[in-house]
């Protein structure tokens, strides 16, 4: 379940995770969890969701253990007001920042040192791209760019936009408390991922970078990270 990370040229490492764990793998992951994580796992209504949660948190801990040299079960976390986790306790001194995203059984974890980072992965669902989600949540310029594309490109463009926005929100640390229409990203297939405008904080455009990352067939993924000067 733990593969070698993909090393990007900006010092960021990406881990692809399979959350469809075998019983043996799930047992190992569950032994890594803190009591509050075990309690949360027990509250999932569907067994499949419970298993994926245990796999995701367990793998996250095992990966972070490699960077911090702290045993997975001994790692401590603190959470921002918007729910973003970060390392606490002795592991905090490592300077490691991380973010975990998942869609169905596919997980993606990004790790960096000394810079905030965010990642998102989404399963492509054409029916979502074709309803009014874009009009409800995207910035007007993004909607215009999306609807100007041929129908054959709109599904991919929609998920390009969605994953880039989600990755930026995760990196920025505000989650969905920041409206999606308050900043703009590129979305046209084949066009480089980029943050175009941030109306809530205009200088932020120069502080953050976006990047598309490889994802399994049928998924789209994106990465956002602080730009080092």
N, C-alpha and C positions, 0 to 999 in steps of 0.2 A: 504493500500500500504506500510505502514511502519511496518515491523515486528521487533521483538526483535532481537538484534544482537547475533551472535554466538561468544562466548568468547573463544579465543584460549589461550593455556597455556603460551604464551610469552607476554601476555598483549595486544594483538591485537584483535580488534573486527571487525567482518565481517557482513555486511548487504546485504541481498538479496533483489533486487528491481524488481518489475514488472513494466515495462515501458509502458504496454498497459493500460493506465489510462482511467477511465470513464470520461465523460465530467465534472462531479462535481470535481473529483480529479484533472483533468487537470486545471480547473479554479483556484483551491487552489495553485497549483504549479506555475502557471503563475504569480500570485500575488507576488510570492517570488523573481521573477527575476529582475535583474538590467536592465537598459535601453539597454546596449550593448548586453546583452543576449536576450532581446526581439527583438532587431534588427537582430541579427543572426538567431533567430528562424524564422523570417519573410522571410529570404532568402532561406529557404529550398524549393526545387521544389515540392517534394512529401509531401502531408499532413501527411502521416504516419511517415515520418522522423521528421517532425516538432513536432508532438505530442510526439514522443519518446525523442526528445531533451529537450522539455519543462519539461517532467516528470523527466528526469534524472537530470537536473540542479535544478529543484525545490526540488526534494527529497534530493539531495546532500546538499542543503542549510538547509533544515529542520533537517537533521541528524546532521550537523555541529553545528546548533543552540543548540542542546541538550548538546553538549560538551563545547561550549563556552559561553552559556547563552546570546548570542547576537541574536536579532531577525533575522529570515532568510533573509528578504529583506535588512537588514542593514549590512550584512556580506560583507567584501571587500576582493578581491583577487589580488595577484601579480602573474606574470608568468615568468618562467625562459626563457632564450634565446631559449630553445627547446619546450616551450609551456606548461610546467608542472605547474599547479596552486598550490598556497600555500596561507594560510591565511595572510591577511594584516590588517593594522589598529589595533584597540585595541584587536581583537581576536588573533593576532599573539602571544601575550604574553601567551596564553594558552599552547603553545608548541605542539598543535595538528598537526599531519601530516596525509594526506589522499590521496586516489587515487580511481578513479571511472572508471570502464570499463563496456562495454555493447556489446552485440551481439544480433541483432534483438531486441526482446522485453525483453530480460533478462539482468539485470544489477547486478553488484557486486561492493560494496564499502568497502574498508578497511580503518580503522582508528587506529592510534597509537599515543602515546605521546612521543616526544623526539627522534624519529627515523624515517628515511625515509622508505617509503613503496611503493610497487607497486603490482598491481593485474591485471589479464587478464582473460577473459572468451570468449570462442569461440564455435560457433555451429559446430558440427561435420559434415563436408562435405567430404565424401569419394573421390569425384572426385578431390578435391584439393590435397589430400594426395597421389594420385596415379599419378599425373603428375610430372613435373620436378621442382616443387617449392623447394623441399628439396635440390636438386642438385644446384640450383641457389643461395640459401640463407644460408643453414646450413653449419657448419664447416665440413671438410672432415671426421673427426672421427665420427661425428653424422650421416652423410649420410651412412657411412659404417655400423654403428650399426643398423640403421633403415633398410637397405636393407638386412641385415643378418637375420632379423626376418621372421617368416612365414607370408604369405600374410594376414592371419587372424588377426595378431597383428599390422600390419604396420599402419593402419589408426589411431588407438589409440595412438601408439607411436609417430606418426607425430604430433598430436595435443598436446600430452604431451610436446614435444620439443617446439612447437610453443608458447604455453601459458607460459611455464617457461621462455622462452627467452623474450617474451613481458613483463611479469611481472618484470623481472630483469631490462629491459631497462626503464620501468616506475619508478621503485624505484631509479635507478641510476640517472635518470633525463635527460638522453641524447636522449631518444626516438629513432627513426629510424636513427638519425644522426650517431649512432654507428653501423657499419655493423654487421649483425647477425653472420657472420662466424668468428668474432674476440673473441668469447667466446664459451664455450661448457657446455652443461647441460646433465644430464642423461635423458633417454627417454623410456627405456624398461618398459612395463607395469608390475606393481608389484614391481619395483625397486624404492627406495626412491628418491624423488626429490632432486637434488643436483647440485651445481655449481662446475664444474670440473676444468675449466681453464679460465683465462681471459688474453689473450695475450696482450691486450692494457694496462693492469695494473695488473701484476701477483699477488701482495699482496691482491688484492680485493677479492680473493677467501675466505680469512679468515674473511672478513668484512661483507659478505652477506650470507643469508640463503634462501633456496627455500622450498616451501611446496605446495603439492596438496591440494585443498579444494573442498568440495562437491559442485556439480553443478546439475541443473535439468537434467532429462533424455535427452540425445542427445547433451549435452554440456560438455566441459572440462574447468577447471579453475585452476589457480595457483596463488601463492602468493610469493612475494620476500620482504625481510626486512633486515635492518641492524642488525647485531648481536651485542648484548651488552655484553661487557666483565665483 
